Amino acid sequence: MKILVTGSAGFIGAALSQRLLERGDTVIGYDNLNDYYDVSLKLARLARLQAQPGFSEVRASLEDRAALMETFEKYRPQRVVNLAAQAGVRYSIQNPHAYVDANLVGFVNVLEACRHHEVEHLVYASSSSVYGANTHQPFSVHDNVDHPVSLYAATKKANELMAHAYSHLYRLPTTGLRFFTVYGPWGRPDMALFLFTRKILAGEPIDVFNYGQHRRDFTYIDDIVEGVIRTLDQVATPNPAWSGATPDAATSHAPYRLYNIGSHRPVELLRYIKVLEQCLGRTAIKNLLPMQAGDVPDTFADVEALIADVGYQPTTPMEEGVARFVAWYRDYYRV
C-alpha cells in the first residue's frame, strides 16, 4: 500500500515507517522536525529511512494546510497514520498554544485532507492521558474520559471527537489508538527512561515524582508498532449493535473505533528504575518529589478489544525492553 505517516521523524513514526517499508509498502513521511527535543536524533532516525527506495519525505507542519493538501495531491496515499503532534503533558502547561496549533488545527487539516482524497483508513495517535481523573482500573475504552487533567490530554480527547464527526458525516473510517508510555531504542529524550539513563551515567540525581510510587503501563516500541500495523490493516467499520440509547464510547454507527494499546502489565516506577540500574551497572541518586501537576498516579491498559479485533499481543517483558534500550543508548552515544 501507499501510506502517509505524519511524524515520521518521531519515535513511533520512524519505527512504524521502518516496519512498513520492510514489508513492501510505500511510505510518505511527513514531519516538520521541530525543536521540542534534539533535532539531530530525529535526523538520525530519518537517515535510516532515507536510504530505502520506498520512502519519500515531506518537511512541513500539519498546520500548513497548503503543504498538507499538496502532499495528498502529489502522493495520493491510500491510508494515513497520523502520529505528528505536540507531545508532552507538562510542556502543555507552559506552552498551551503549541498544542492548539499542532493537535487541533493540524488534526482538522489531516481530517479534511483525508476526506477530500478518499483515504481508505485514518489511524491516529490518541493517548492514555485522556483517562485523566478517572481512577477505574484497568482503563477501558468504554470508560468515561470527560475529565482531563492537562491540556495535552484535552487535545487528544478532542481529536477523538473530531474523528467521530468526520466518520459520521463523510463515512471516513477512523481508528484512534490510546498509547500507553512507549519506550525503547530511538526513544524520546524528554521521557523518563531516556532522562534517567543520561543522568545516572553522568552521576547526576534523577527526579522521581510521586516518590516513585506511581505505576505505568510501559509498552515496548516493537509491540506498539505491531499493534498499529494490525489496526491499519483492518479498516474501521460501523458497529451494527451500537445504540444511541446506550452509547458505547469505543464504537459507533459510523466507521469509527477506539483502542487502548499498551502492555497490560503496569510496573511501579521504583521497580522500573531498579531494572535500569541493573542494566547500567550503576545506582541512581534519587531526588524523591511529590506528584507533578497534570500527572496521574497510575495507568493500566485494558487491551481486550485490540486482542479480540486484530490479534494484538504484547510480547516484550519490561526487563528485556529496558536492556535493549540501554544497549542502543550506549552504542548511539558511545558511553
C-alpha positions in Angstrom: 0.0 0.0 0.0 0.9 3.7 -0.2 0.8 5.0 3.3 1.3 8.5 4.6 2.9 8.6 8.1 2.9 12.0 9.8 5.5 12.5 12.5 7.9 10.2 10.6 11.0 11.6 12.3 9.4 10.9 15.7 10.0 7.9 17.9 6.9 5.8 16.9 6.7 7.3 13.4 10.2 6.3 12.4 9.9 2.8 13.8 6.5 2.3 12.1 7.8 3.6 8.8 10.7 1.2 9.0 8.4 -1.8 9.5 6.1 -0.7 6.7 9.0 -0.4 4.3 10.3 -3.8 5.3 7.0 -5.4 4.4 7.0 -3.7 1.0 4.7 -0.7 1.5 5.5 2.7 0.0 5.8 5.3 2.8 5.5 9.1 2.5 7.0 10.6 5.7 5.7 14.0 6.8 7.4 15.9 9.6 8.4 19.4 10.4 11.4 18.4 12.5 10.5 20.9 15.3 13.0 21.5 18.1 10.8 20.3 21.0 13.7 17.9 21.6 17.1 17.2 19.9 16.7 17.5 16.1 19.9 15.5 15.5 18.2 12.5 16.9 15.2 13.0 14.5 17.6 13.4 11.6 19.4 10.2 12.6 16.1 8.3 12.6 15.2 9.7 9.2 18.6 8.8 7.8 17.8 5.1 8.3 14.6 5.6 6.2 16.0 7.8 3.5 18.3 5.1 2.3 15.4 2.9 1.3 13.8 3.2 -2.2 10.2 3.0 -1.0 10.5 6.2 1.2 9.6 9.7 0.2 9.9 12.7 2.5 8.0 16.0 3.0 9.2 18.5 5.6 6.3 20.6 6.7 3.9 21.2 9.6 0.3 19.9 9.9 -0.7 23.5 10.5 0.4 24.3 7.0 -2.8 23.4 5.2 -1.5 24.2 1.7 1.6 22.0 2.2 -0.5 19.1 3.5 -3.1 19.3 0.7 -0.3 19.5 -1.8 1.3 16.3 -0.3 -2.0 14.4 -0.6 -2.5 15.7 -4.2 1.0 14.6 -5.2 1.2 11.2 -3.5 -2.4 10.1 -3.2 -1.9 7.9 -0.1 -4.4 5.0 0.3 -4.1 5.1 4.1 -2.8 7.5 6.7 -1.3 7.2 10.1 -1.3 10.5 12.0 1.4 10.5 14.7 2.5 14.1 14.4 1.6 16.1 17.4 2.9 18.4 20.1 3.8 15.9 22.7 4.4 16.1 26.5 2.0 16.6 29.4 4.0 19.1 31.3 5.0 21.2 28.3 1.3 21.8 27.7 1.1 23.8 30.9 4.0 26.0 29.8 3.1 26.5 26.1 -0.6 25.7 25.5 -0.8 27.4 22.1 1.6 24.9 20.6 -0.9 22.2 21.4 -3.8 24.1 19.9 -1.8 24.7 16.7 -0.4 21.2 16.2 -3.0 18.9 17.8 -6.2 20.8 17.0 -5.6 22.9 13.8 -3.2 20.3 12.5 -5.6 17.4 13.1 -8.5 19.0 11.4 -6.3 19.7 8.4 -5.5 15.9 8.3 -9.2 15.1 8.5 -10.0 17.5 5.7 -7.2 16.1 3.5 -8.3 12.5 4.1 -11.9 13.4 3.3 -11.1 15.2 0.0 -8.7 12.5 -1.2 -10.9 9.5 -0.4 -8.4 7.9 2.1 -9.4 4.3 2.9 -8.5 4.5 6.6 -7.1 7.0 9.0 -5.3 5.7 12.1 -4.3 8.4 14.6 -2.5 8.7 17.9 -4.5 9.4 21.0 -3.1 8.9 24.5 -3.6 7.2 27.8 -3.6 10.7 29.2 -7.3 11.1 28.2 -8.3 9.0 31.2 -7.4 11.9 33.4 -9.2 11.9 36.8 -10.8 8.5 36.0 -9.4 6.0 38.6 -11.2 2.9 37.5 -8.5 0.2 36.7 -7.7 -1.1 34.2 -8.6 1.8 31.9 -11.2 0.7 29.4 -12.1 2.4 26.1 -15.7 2.1 27.3 -15.0 4.3 30.3 -15.9 8.0 30.6 -13.0 10.3 29.7 -14.5 13.7 30.2 -12.2 14.9 33.0 -8.7 15.5 31.5 -6.1 16.9 33.9 -3.8 18.5 31.2 -4.4 20.5 28.0 -2.4 17.8 26.2 -5.0 15.2 27.3 -7.8 17.6 26.3 -6.4 17.9 22.8 -6.2 14.2 22.4 -9.8 13.7 23.6 -10.8 16.5 21.1 -9.1 14.5 18.3 -11.3 11.5 19.1 -14.4 13.7 18.9 -13.3 15.4 15.7 -12.5 12.0 14.1 -16.0 10.7 15.0 -17.6 13.7 13.4 -15.8 13.0 10.1 -16.6 9.3 10.3 -20.3 10.2 10.8 -20.5 13.0 8.3 -18.3 11.6 5.5 -18.1 7.9 6.3 -14.3 8.3 6.7 -13.1 5.2 8.5 -11.0 6.3 11.6 -9.3 4.4 14.3 -7.8 6.1 17.4 -5.1 4.4 19.4 -4.5 5.4 23.0 -0.8 4.8 23.5 0.5 3.9 27.0 4.0 5.0 27.9 6.0 3.9 24.9 9.7 3.2 25.4 12.7 1.5 23.6 15.6 2.2 21.3 15.5 5.6 19.4 13.1 6.9 22.1 12.2 10.4 23.1 14.8 12.3 25.2 12.1 14.0 27.2 10.7 10.7 28.6 11.7 9.1 31.9 13.9 6.2 30.6 16.0 8.5 28.4 16.3 11.2 31.1 17.2 8.6 33.9 19.8 6.9 31.7 21.6 10.1 30.8 21.6 11.3 34.4 22.6 8.0 36.1 25.6 7.6 33.7 26.6 11.2 34.4 26.3 10.7 38.2 23.6 13.3 38.4 20.5 12.9 40.6 17.2 11.9 39.0 13.8 13.5 39.8 11.4 10.7 40.9 7.9 12.1 41.2 5.2 10.8 43.4 8.1 9.3 45.4 8.4 6.6 42.8 5.1 5.0 43.8 3.0 5.5 40.7 2.6 2.7 38.1 2.9 2.9 34.4 1.8 0.5 31.7 5.2 0.7 29.9 4.9 -0.6 26.4 7.9 -1.6 24.2 8.1 0.1 20.8 8.1 -3.2 18.8 4.8 -4.2 20.4 3.3 -0.7 19.7 4.3 -0.9 16.0 2.8 -4.4 15.6 -0.4 -3.1 17.1 -0.5 0.0 14.8 0.1 -2.1 11.7 -2.6 -4.7 12.6 -5.0 -1.9 13.2 -4.1 -0.1 10.0 -4.7 -3.2 8.0 -8.2 -3.7 9.5 -10.3 -0.8 8.3 -12.8 0.6 10.9 -16.4 -0.4 10.3 -19.7 0.6 11.9 -20.9 -1.4 14.9 -24.3 -2.8 13.9 -25.2 -3.2 17.6 -24.5 0.4 18.5 -27.4 2.3 20.1 -27.8 5.9 20.9 -29.9 4.9 23.9 -26.9 3.2 25.5 -24.0 4.6 23.5 -20.6 2.8 23.6 -17.7 5.3 23.6 -15.3 3.0 21.7 -17.5 2.2 18.6 -20.3 3.9 16.7 -22.9 3.6 14.0 -20.2 5.3 11.9 -16.9 3.6 10.8 -15.1 4.6 14.0 -13.0 2.7 16.5 -11.0 3.5 19.6 -8.5 1.1 21.2 -6.0 1.1 24.1 -2.6 0.0 23.0 -0.4 -1.0 26.0 1.3 -3.9 27.7 -1.5 -4.6 30.2 1.3 -5.1 32.8 1.7 -1.9 34.9 5.0 -1.5 36.7 5.8 0.7 39.7 8.3 3.4 38.8 10.8 2.3 41.5 10.8 -1.2 40.0 11.5 0.3 36.6 14.4 2.3 38.0 15.8 -0.8 39.7 15.8 -2.7 36.4 17.5 0.3 34.7 20.2 0.4 37.5 20.9 -3.3 36.9 21.3 -2.8 33.2 23.6 0.2 33.6 25.6 -1.3 36.5 25.1 2.0 38.4 22.9 3.1 41.3 20.7 6.2 40.8 20.8 9.2 43.1 17.1 9.7 43.7 15.5 13.0 44.3 12.1 12.0 45.6 9.4 14.5 44.9 5.6 14.8 45.1 3.3 14.3 42.1 3.6 16.8 39.2 0.8 19.0 38.0 -1.1 17.4 35.2 0.1 13.9 36.0 -1.9 10.8 37.1 -0.9 8.2 39.7 -1.4 5.1 37.7 -2.0 3.9 34.1 -3.2 0.4 33.2 -4.5 -0.5 29.8 -7.3 -2.9 29.1 -6.4 -4.2 25.7 -9.0 -6.9 25.3 -10.7 -5.2 22.4 -7.5 -4.9 20.5 -6.7 -8.5 21.2 -10.2 -9.6 20.1 -10.3 -7.5 16.9 -6.8 -7.6 15.5 -5.0 -10.3 17.5 -2.7 -7.8 19.2 -0.5 -9.5 21.8 2.4 -7.6 23.5 5.3 -9.9 24.0 8.3 -7.9 25.3 8.9 -8.1 29.1 9.9 -4.8 30.7 13.3 -6.2 31.8 14.1 -7.1 28.2 12.9 -3.8 26.7 14.9 -1.7 29.1 18.0 -3.8 28.4 17.6 -3.2 24.7 17.2 0.5 25.2 20.4 0.6 27.3 22.3 -1.3 24.7 21.1 1.1 22.0 21.8 4.2 24.2 25.4 3.1 24.9 26.1 2.4 21.3 24.4 5.6 19.9 26.0 8.0 22.5 29.3 6.0 22.8 29.1 5.8 26.6 
